[in-house]
């Protein structure tokens, strides 16, 4: 009788576990699909003035391609043109940034799906897989990057999808999934070269699983032993074709500017917007804490012997290499770090939440379980509440951020367009050119810190480029001490007239249009 009760209890427990896993899987799917749809619904993406730092450059490049229909090879550009061409097509459909921003949100959904699938592969735990989706969505910068018209989110999503498809192809012995992984990695690299780190991680995962001992019989192993090398060859060929068809420049030309900027960044202490490790530890310390707990829990798990958790460690190792060698380093590169750490940190978060529960799933008293376990659970719960509150605060701030329709700078510039119809503009913030439909001279289309570091453009040469292009409008920071900047004072005295102040900017119009003059510049 006792055996029957035990068996019945075991069957009931298995049924409850299966039901619980189904609900967790549904919750993860609803999050992966519902959260992006929620962002599309709640945020005024067609009218937000700016959602990300480099969004102005990317939208201006896309508008240039939409207007010209081609991209001059001689124009400096540090990334492939796949994204610029896509933005050009989307901006022909709608001139506002709705299409590019929706594209970022769609790829964000793909990133959540890939992280969920990868985490479940590593831990075989639906609760941890759902936690990975939640923790990634709540990570710093992710909300802004998920809606910004930038390359980081699409490239990261396609790279991580390739990693996930590689594991699925290995488990199912499916060559078509391997082909899709190759195409996904190639597309990611064609958008942003840093997506190649995910291709490296996918190759190492395949290499370890194919050559490092698997449960496959010898016959199947002999047939599939070449998969890592076929994947690497496919990605190399796919990237070469994508760059050749969409860009027209050889791979060496793409890498040249990066190597030049890398060398300059190593020699210049101020070349980075933030130190990578200090920024990562400072902005998301909870993620690192739970990652340490997750590693400890994984090392105690028997699955380490089977090798699944090593797949997560390989991804983290590649991410660490990414941040160790990449220069110059910008804050949005942290997205790669979050993606690499989340599968392990989610394990630590779930383990901490469950620390106060026994192996049978029932809560134990503090005396029986220990105050350390209760403290870990309370800390995990507090971290989750803090992440959720920070995410809501970011969402409200983004929803209430300035609109293009309310910008006094754009209004002031529109008043001058009647004086100088059409025309070209140089602005420290190129997003103004995008909203007004003005052209940016080709030599000044991409003005960034990386371009300065690569040696392609000297900041002191910008006035000469403005003079050569005869820009109709200039927008520079208000109160800037131009006397300390070579050639700027002479250029303004000879060719431009100050016409307005708006939002901390000075607006100049070329003298040939005979605009109305303001009396003086403001000095700070």
C-alpha positions as CSV (number, residue, x, y, z in Angstrom):
1,X,0.0,0.0,0.0
2,X,2.8,2.3,0.8
3,X,4.4,1.7,-2.6
4,X,1.2,2.5,-4.4
5,X,0.9,5.8,-2.5
6,X,4.5,6.7,-3.3
7,X,4.0,5.9,-6.9
8,X,0.7,7.9,-7.0
9,X,2.4,10.8,-5.3
10,X,5.3,10.7,-7.7
11,X,2.9,10.7,-10.7
12,X,1.0,13.6,-9.2
13,X,4.2,15.5,-8.6
14,X,5.3,14.9,-12.2
15,X,2.0,16.1,-13.5
16,X,2.2,19.2,-11.3
17,X,5.7,19.8,-12.5
18,X,4.7,19.4,-16.2
19,X,1.8,21.8,-15.7
20,X,4.1,24.3,-14.0
21,X,6.6,24.1,-16.8
22,X,3.9,24.7,-19.4
23,X,2.8,27.8,-17.6
24,X,6.4,29.0,-17.4
25,X,6.9,28.4,-21.1
26,X,3.7,30.3,-21.9
27,X,4.8,33.2,-19.7
28,X,8.2,33.3,-21.5
29,X,6.5,33.4,-24.9
30,X,4.1,36.1,-23.8
31,X,7.0,38.2,-22.5
32,X,9.0,37.7,-25.7
33,X,6.1,38.8,-27.9
34,X,4.0,41.0,-25.6
35,X,6.8,43.2,-24.3
36,X,7.9,44.4,-27.8
37,X,4.2,44.9,-28.8
38,X,3.7,46.9,-25.5
39,X,6.6,49.2,-26.4
40,X,5.2,49.8,-29.9
41,X,1.9,50.7,-28.4
42,X,2.9,52.9,-25.4
43,X,5.8,54.9,-26.9
44,X,5.3,57.6,-29.5
45,X,8.1,56.3,-31.7
46,X,7.1,58.4,-34.7
47,X,7.6,61.7,-32.9
48,X,10.3,61.2,-30.3
49,X,13.0,63.6,-31.1
50,X,15.9,61.3,-30.1
51,X,16.1,57.9,-28.2
52,X,19.8,57.1,-28.4
53,X,23.1,58.9,-28.7
54,X,24.1,57.6,-32.2
55,X,20.6,57.5,-33.5
56,X,21.0,60.8,-35.2
57,X,24.0,59.6,-37.3
58,X,22.2,56.4,-38.3
59,X,19.0,58.1,-39.3
60,X,20.9,60.8,-41.3
61,X,22.8,58.1,-43.1
62,X,19.6,56.3,-43.9
63,X,18.0,59.5,-45.1
64,X,21.0,60.2,-47.4
65,X,20.7,56.8,-48.9
66,X,16.9,57.2,-49.4
67,X,17.5,60.5,-51.1
68,X,20.5,59.6,-53.3
69,X,19.8,55.9,-53.9
70,X,23.5,55.1,-53.5
71,X,26.4,55.5,-51.1
72,X,29.7,57.0,-52.4
73,X,32.6,54.7,-51.7
74,X,34.8,57.6,-50.7
75,X,32.5,58.7,-47.9
76,X,33.9,57.5,-44.5
77,X,31.9,54.8,-42.8
78,X,33.1,52.4,-40.1
79,X,30.3,49.8,-40.5
80,X,28.8,47.9,-43.4
81,X,26.0,49.4,-45.3
82,X,23.3,46.7,-44.8
83,X,21.6,48.7,-42.1
84,X,21.9,52.0,-43.9
85,X,20.3,50.5,-47.0
86,X,17.5,49.0,-44.8
87,X,16.9,52.4,-43.2
88,X,16.8,54.0,-46.7
89,X,14.1,51.6,-47.8
90,X,12.1,52.1,-44.6
91,X,12.4,55.9,-44.8
92,X,11.1,55.9,-48.4
93,X,8.0,54.1,-46.9
94,X,7.7,56.7,-44.1
95,X,9.9,59.7,-43.7
96,X,9.7,59.6,-39.9
97,X,11.8,57.2,-37.7
98,X,8.9,54.8,-37.0
99,X,10.1,52.1,-39.4
100,X,13.7,52.0,-38.2
101,X,12.6,52.0,-34.5
102,X,10.0,49.2,-35.1
103,X,12.8,47.2,-36.7
104,X,14.9,47.5,-33.5
105,X,11.9,46.4,-31.5
106,X,11.3,43.3,-33.7
107,X,15.0,42.3,-33.4
108,X,14.7,42.8,-29.6
109,X,11.9,40.2,-29.6
110,X,14.2,37.9,-31.5
111,X,17.0,38.5,-28.9
112,X,14.6,37.6,-26.1
113,X,13.6,34.4,-27.9
114,X,17.2,33.4,-28.5
115,X,18.3,34.1,-24.9
116,X,15.3,32.1,-23.6
117,X,16.2,29.1,-25.9
118,X,19.9,29.3,-25.1
119,X,19.3,29.5,-21.3
120,X,16.9,26.5,-21.4
121,X,19.5,24.5,-23.3
122,X,22.2,25.3,-20.7
123,X,20.1,24.7,-17.6
124,X,17.1,22.6,-18.7
125,X,14.9,24.7,-16.3
126,X,11.9,26.7,-17.5
127,X,12.0,28.9,-14.5
128,X,15.6,29.9,-15.2
129,X,14.8,30.5,-18.9
130,X,12.0,32.8,-18.0
131,X,14.1,34.6,-15.5
132,X,16.8,35.1,-18.2
133,X,14.2,36.9,-20.4
134,X,13.0,39.1,-17.5
135,X,16.5,40.0,-16.3
136,X,17.7,40.9,-19.8
137,X,14.6,43.0,-20.4
138,X,15.3,44.8,-17.1
139,X,19.0,45.4,-17.7
140,X,20.3,48.9,-18.1
141,X,20.4,50.5,-21.5
142,X,18.4,47.6,-23.0
143,X,15.1,49.6,-23.1
144,X,16.7,52.5,-24.9
145,X,18.6,50.3,-27.3
146,X,15.5,48.2,-28.0
147,X,13.7,51.2,-29.5
148,X,16.6,53.3,-30.8
149,X,17.3,53.3,-34.6
150,X,20.9,52.0,-34.1
151,X,22.9,49.0,-35.2
152,X,23.6,47.5,-31.8
153,X,20.3,45.7,-31.1
154,X,19.8,44.1,-34.5
155,X,23.4,42.9,-34.7
156,X,23.3,41.5,-31.2
157,X,20.0,39.8,-31.8
158,X,21.0,38.1,-35.1
159,X,24.3,37.0,-33.5
160,X,22.6,35.5,-30.5
161,X,20.0,33.8,-32.8
162,X,22.8,32.2,-34.6
163,X,24.2,30.8,-31.3
164,X,20.8,29.4,-30.4
165,X,20.2,27.9,-33.8
166,X,23.6,26.2,-33.7
167,X,22.7,24.4,-30.5
168,X,19.3,23.5,-31.9
169,X,20.9,22.1,-35.1
170,X,23.3,20.1,-33.0
171,X,20.5,18.6,-30.8
172,X,18.2,17.8,-33.7
173,X,21.0,16.9,-36.2
174,X,19.3,19.4,-38.6
175,X,21.4,20.8,-41.4
176,X,18.7,23.3,-42.3
177,X,18.9,24.9,-38.9
178,X,22.7,25.0,-39.3
179,X,22.2,26.9,-42.6
180,X,19.8,29.3,-40.9
181,X,22.5,29.9,-38.2
182,X,25.0,30.7,-40.9
183,X,22.6,33.2,-42.6
184,X,21.8,34.8,-39.2
185,X,25.4,35.3,-38.3
186,X,26.3,36.6,-41.7
187,X,23.4,39.1,-41.6
188,X,24.5,40.2,-38.1
189,X,28.0,40.9,-39.2
190,X,26.8,42.7,-42.3
191,X,25.0,45.0,-40.0
192,X,27.8,45.5,-37.4
193,X,31.2,43.9,-37.4
194,X,31.1,43.2,-33.6
195,X,28.4,40.6,-34.2
196,X,31.3,38.4,-35.3
197,X,32.0,37.6,-31.6
198,X,28.8,35.7,-31.5
199,X,29.9,33.7,-34.6
200,X,33.1,32.9,-32.8
201,X,31.1,31.7,-29.8
202,X,28.9,29.6,-32.0
203,X,31.9,28.0,-33.7
204,X,33.5,27.1,-30.3
205,X,30.2,25.6,-29.1
206,X,30.0,23.4,-32.2
207,X,33.6,22.5,-31.9
208,X,33.3,21.5,-28.3
209,X,30.2,19.5,-28.8
210,X,31.3,17.8,-32.0
211,X,34.9,17.1,-31.0
212,X,34.8,17.1,-27.2
213,X,32.8,14.0,-26.6
214,X,29.0,13.6,-27.2
215,X,26.4,11.0,-26.8
216,X,26.2,10.4,-30.5
217,X,27.2,7.1,-31.9
218,X,30.4,6.9,-34.0
219,X,28.5,6.8,-37.3
220,X,26.6,9.9,-36.7
221,X,29.6,11.6,-35.2
222,X,31.7,10.9,-38.3
223,X,29.0,12.5,-40.5
224,X,28.8,15.6,-38.4
225,X,32.3,16.1,-37.2
226,X,32.9,18.8,-39.9
227,X,29.9,21.0,-38.8
228,X,32.1,23.6,-37.0
229,X,34.2,24.1,-40.0
230,X,31.3,24.2,-42.4
231,X,29.7,26.8,-40.1
232,X,32.9,28.9,-40.1
233,X,33.3,28.6,-43.9
234,X,29.6,29.5,-44.5
235,X,29.8,32.6,-42.3
236,X,33.0,33.7,-44.0
237,X,31.5,33.3,-47.4
238,X,28.2,34.8,-46.4
239,X,29.9,37.9,-44.9
240,X,32.1,38.3,-48.0
241,X,29.0,38.1,-50.3
242,X,27.0,40.5,-48.1
243,X,29.8,43.1,-48.0
244,X,30.5,42.8,-51.7
245,X,26.9,43.0,-52.8
246,X,25.7,45.7,-50.3
247,X,28.8,47.8,-49.8
248,X,31.3,47.3,-52.6
249,X,34.3,47.7,-50.3
250,X,36.6,44.8,-49.4
251,X,36.7,43.4,-45.8
252,X,40.1,44.9,-45.4
253,X,38.7,48.4,-46.0
254,X,36.1,47.8,-43.2
255,X,38.7,46.7,-40.8
256,X,41.3,49.4,-41.6
257,X,39.4,52.2,-39.7
258,X,38.9,50.0,-36.7
259,X,42.5,49.0,-36.4
260,X,43.5,52.6,-36.7
261,X,41.1,53.7,-34.1
262,X,42.1,50.8,-31.9
263,X,45.8,51.9,-32.0
264,X,44.9,55.5,-31.2
265,X,42.5,54.5,-28.3
266,X,45.2,52.4,-26.7
267,X,47.6,55.4,-26.7
268,X,44.9,57.9,-25.6
269,X,43.5,57.6,-22.1
270,X,40.5,59.8,-22.9
271,X,39.5,57.8,-26.0
272,X,36.7,55.9,-24.2
273,X,33.4,57.4,-23.1
274,X,33.6,55.1,-20.1
275,X,36.0,52.4,-18.9
276,X,34.4,49.1,-19.8
277,X,34.9,47.2,-16.5
278,X,34.1,50.1,-14.2
279,X,31.0,50.9,-16.3
280,X,29.8,47.3,-16.2
281,X,30.3,46.8,-12.5
282,X,28.9,50.3,-11.7
283,X,25.7,50.1,-13.7
284,X,24.6,46.5,-13.1
285,X,26.3,45.1,-9.9
286,X,23.4,42.8,-9.2
287,X,23.9,41.0,-12.4
288,X,27.5,40.2,-11.5
289,X,26.5,39.1,-8.0
290,X,23.9,36.6,-9.3
291,X,26.3,35.5,-12.1
292,X,28.8,34.4,-9.4
293,X,26.0,32.6,-7.6
294,X,24.9,31.0,-10.8
295,X,28.4,29.8,-11.6
296,X,28.6,28.3,-8.1
297,X,25.3,26.6,-8.6
298,X,26.3,25.3,-12.0
299,X,29.6,23.9,-10.7
300,X,27.7,21.9,-8.1
301,X,25.3,20.6,-10.7
302,X,25.9,17.2,-12.3
303,X,25.2,18.8,-15.7
304,X,28.6,20.3,-15.7
305,X,30.0,16.8,-16.2
306,X,27.6,16.4,-19.1
307,X,28.9,19.6,-20.5
308,X,25.7,21.7,-20.9
309,X,26.8,24.5,-18.5
310,X,30.1,24.8,-20.3
311,X,28.2,26.2,-23.2
312,X,27.2,29.2,-21.0
313,X,30.8,29.5,-19.8
314,X,32.1,29.6,-23.4
315,X,29.7,32.5,-24.2
316,X,30.8,34.4,-21.1
317,X,34.5,33.8,-22.1
318,X,34.0,35.2,-25.5
319,X,32.1,38.2,-24.1
320,X,35.0,38.8,-21.6
321,X,37.4,38.8,-24.6
322,X,35.2,41.2,-26.4
323,X,35.4,43.8,-23.7
324,X,39.1,43.2,-23.0
325,X,40.3,44.0,-26.5
326,X,37.7,46.3,-28.0
327,X,38.7,50.0,-28.2
328,X,37.3,52.6,-28.3
329,X,34.6,51.3,-26.0
330,X,31.2,52.9,-25.8
331,X,28.5,52.4,-23.3
332,X,26.1,50.6,-25.6
333,X,28.6,47.9,-26.1
334,X,27.5,46.7,-22.6
335,X,24.5,45.0,-24.3
336,X,26.9,42.3,-25.4
337,X,28.0,41.8,-21.8
338,X,24.4,41.6,-20.5
339,X,23.5,39.0,-23.1
340,X,26.5,36.9,-22.2
341,X,26.0,37.0,-18.4
342,X,22.2,36.8,-18.3
343,X,21.9,33.0,-18.8
344,X,24.2,32.4,-15.8
345,X,22.9,35.3,-13.7
346,X,19.3,34.1,-14.2
347,X,20.4,30.7,-12.6
348,X,21.8,32.6,-9.6
349,X,18.7,34.7,-9.3
350,X,16.4,31.7,-9.3
351,X,18.6,29.7,-6.9
352,X,18.6,32.7,-4.5
353,X,14.8,33.0,-4.7
354,X,14.4,29.3,-4.0
355,X,17.0,29.3,-1.2
356,X,14.4,29.4,1.5
357,X,12.5,26.4,0.1
358,X,13.5,22.8,0.7
359,X,14.1,20.1,-1.9
360,X,10.5,19.1,-1.6
361,X,9.3,22.6,-2.5
362,X,7.9,23.4,1.0
363,X,9.1,26.4,2.9
364,X,11.3,25.8,5.9
365,X,11.7,27.8,9.1
366,X,14.6,30.2,9.5
367,X,16.1,27.9,12.2
368,X,15.8,24.9,9.9
369,X,17.1,26.5,6.7
370,X,19.4,29.2,8.0
371,X,19.4,32.9,7.8
372,X,21.9,32.9,4.9
373,X,19.3,31.3,2.7
374,X,16.6,33.6,3.8
375,X,18.9,36.6,3.2
376,X,19.7,35.3,-0.3
377,X,16.0,35.0,-1.1
378,X,15.2,38.4,0.2
379,X,18.1,39.9,-1.7
380,X,17.0,38.3,-4.9
381,X,13.4,39.6,-4.4
382,X,14.7,43.1,-3.6
383,X,16.9,43.0,-6.7
384,X,13.9,42.0,-8.9
385,X,11.8,44.8,-7.4
386,X,14.6,47.3,-8.0
387,X,15.1,46.2,-11.6
388,X,11.4,46.5,-12.3
389,X,11.1,49.9,-10.7
390,X,14.2,51.1,-12.7
391,X,12.7,49.8,-15.9
392,X,9.4,51.6,-15.3
393,X,11.3,54.8,-14.5
394,X,13.2,54.4,-17.8
395,X,10.0,53.8,-19.7
396,X,8.2,56.8,-18.2
397,X,11.3,59.0,-18.9
398,X,11.4,57.8,-22.5
399,X,7.7,58.3,-23.0
400,X,8.0,61.9,-21.7
401,X,11.2,62.7,-23.6
402,X,11.1,65.7,-26.0
403,X,9.1,65.4,-29.2
404,X,10.2,66.6,-32.6
405,X,6.9,68.6,-32.8
406,X,7.8,70.5,-29.7
407,X,11.4,71.3,-30.4
408,X,12.2,75.0,-30.4
409,X,15.5,74.3,-32.3
410,X,13.6,72.7,-35.2
411,X,11.0,75.5,-35.1
412,X,13.7,78.2,-35.3
413,X,15.4,76.3,-38.2
414,X,12.1,76.0,-40.0
415,X,11.7,79.7,-39.9
416,X,15.0,80.1,-41.7
417,X,14.2,77.5,-44.4
418,X,12.0,80.1,-46.0
419,X,15.1,82.4,-46.2
420,X,17.4,79.7,-47.4
421,X,15.2,77.0,-49.1
422,X,16.5,73.4,-49.1
423,X,20.2,73.6,-48.5
424,X,22.7,71.9,-46.4
425,X,23.4,71.9,-42.7
426,X,26.3,71.1,-40.4
427,X,25.2,70.4,-36.8
428,X,26.9,68.9,-33.8
429,X,23.6,66.9,-33.5
430,X,22.8,65.5,-37.0
431,X,19.3,64.5,-35.9
432,X,18.1,68.1,-36.7
433,X,19.1,67.5,-40.3
434,X,17.0,64.4,-40.4
435,X,13.8,65.9,-39.0
436,X,14.0,68.9,-41.3
437,X,14.9,67.0,-44.4
438,X,18.1,69.0,-44.9
439,X,21.2,67.5,-46.5
440,X,24.5,67.0,-44.8
441,X,27.7,67.4,-46.9
442,X,29.2,64.0,-47.7
443,X,32.5,64.8,-46.0
444,X,30.7,65.6,-42.8
445,X,28.0,62.9,-43.0
446,X,29.7,60.8,-40.3
447,X,31.5,62.9,-37.7
448,X,32.3,60.7,-34.7
449,X,35.0,60.2,-32.1
450,X,36.1,57.0,-33.9
451,X,36.6,58.9,-37.1
452,X,38.9,61.3,-35.2
453,X,40.8,58.4,-33.7
454,X,41.2,56.7,-37.0
455,X,43.0,59.7,-38.4
456,X,40.5,60.2,-41.2
457,X,39.3,63.6,-40.0
458,X,41.0,66.2,-37.8
459,X,38.6,68.3,-35.7
460,X,40.5,71.4,-36.8
461,X,39.7,70.6,-40.4
462,X,35.9,70.8,-39.9
463,X,35.7,74.6,-40.6
464,X,37.5,74.0,-43.9
465,X,35.0,71.3,-44.9
466,X,32.1,73.6,-43.9
467,X,33.6,76.4,-46.0
468,X,34.2,74.1,-49.0
469,X,30.6,72.7,-48.8
470,X,29.2,76.2,-48.3
471,X,26.7,74.9,-45.8
472,X,23.5,77.0,-45.6
473,X,23.0,76.4,-41.9
474,X,25.3,75.9,-38.9
475,X,24.2,74.8,-35.5
476,X,26.8,74.9,-32.7
477,X,26.7,74.9,-28.9
478,X,25.7,78.1,-27.4
479,X,28.5,80.1,-25.6
480,X,31.3,77.9,-27.1
481,X,34.6,79.8,-26.9
482,X,35.3,79.9,-30.6
483,X,38.5,82.0,-30.1
484,X,40.2,78.8,-28.8
485,X,39.2,76.8,-32.0
486,X,41.3,77.4,-35.1
487,X,39.5,78.8,-38.2
488,X,36.0,78.9,-36.7
489,X,36.0,82.7,-35.8
490,X,37.2,83.7,-39.2
491,X,34.7,81.4,-40.9
492,X,31.7,82.8,-39.0
493,X,32.8,86.5,-39.5
494,X,33.3,86.1,-43.2
495,X,30.5,83.7,-44.2
496,X,27.7,83.4,-41.6
497,X,25.2,85.5,-39.6
498,X,23.8,84.5,-36.2
499,X,20.0,84.5,-36.5
500,X,18.7,82.6,-33.4
501,X,19.3,80.9,-30.1
502,X,17.3,77.7,-29.2
503,X,17.8,74.9,-26.7
504,X,21.4,75.9,-25.9
505,X,22.4,76.1,-29.6
506,X,23.3,79.0,-31.9
507,X,21.8,79.0,-35.4
508,X,23.8,80.6,-38.2
509,X,22.7,81.2,-41.8
510,X,25.1,81.8,-44.7
511,X,25.5,85.4,-45.7
512,X,24.4,84.8,-49.3
513,X,20.8,84.4,-48.1
514,X,20.9,87.8,-46.4
515,X,19.2,86.7,-43.2
516,X,18.2,89.0,-40.3
517,X,21.1,89.5,-37.8
518,X,21.1,89.1,-34.1
519,X,23.2,91.7,-32.3
520,X,25.7,89.5,-30.4
521,X,26.8,86.0,-29.4
522,X,26.2,85.0,-25.8
523,X,29.3,84.2,-23.8
524,X,29.3,81.8,-20.8
